[in-house]
Amino acid sequence: MSEAGTILIGVGDAILADSLRFSLELEGFDARLCDERSLLPLLAANNPRCLVLDQEVFTKLATGRTVSDLHVPVVLMVGQRTQRLMERARAAGVTHMVETPLLGGALFEEIRKALDGYGRADGNSSS
């Protein structure tokens, strides 16, 4: 595992997921792919430092529990930040959000913020 730690990627689109995994590995992260079914076993086996979810996987996961139960910072990728979505994500324990399409280093920046801010009283990002 790299010094930066393991990032679990829960993204419904397999091509995007693989692309994210590759990009995160280039940034020095150990990245693993998961979905809402494989997430819990991977959390137990890998002791990840961060979870990156897309809106589709978040919706499926959020029906049974809050992501704050997972005890890792969560970066949620969304198509558009709406008030309703932001409220739902905060209530579920999402620590950071980034809008798609992913431009420049926006996702990497949010992951780093999540890792740096996790465990603080206010780890939520406004960007």
Number of C-alpha atoms within 10 A of each C-alpha: 10 10 8 14 17 22 25 26 24 26 24 17 12 11 10 11 20 16 12 19 20 15 14 20 17 11 11 14 20 21 25 22 19 22 19 17 12 11 19 12 10 16 19 10 9 15 14 19 21 24 27 27 26 22 18 17 20 25 14 13 19 16 9 8 11 17 21 15 9 16 16 22 28 29 25 24 22 20 12 13 14 10 9 8 13 16 13 15 22 16 12 18 20 27 26 25 27 24 16 14 11 13 9 8 9 16 22 15 13 21 26 14 18 25 20 12 17 19 12 8 7 9 17 20 15 8 10
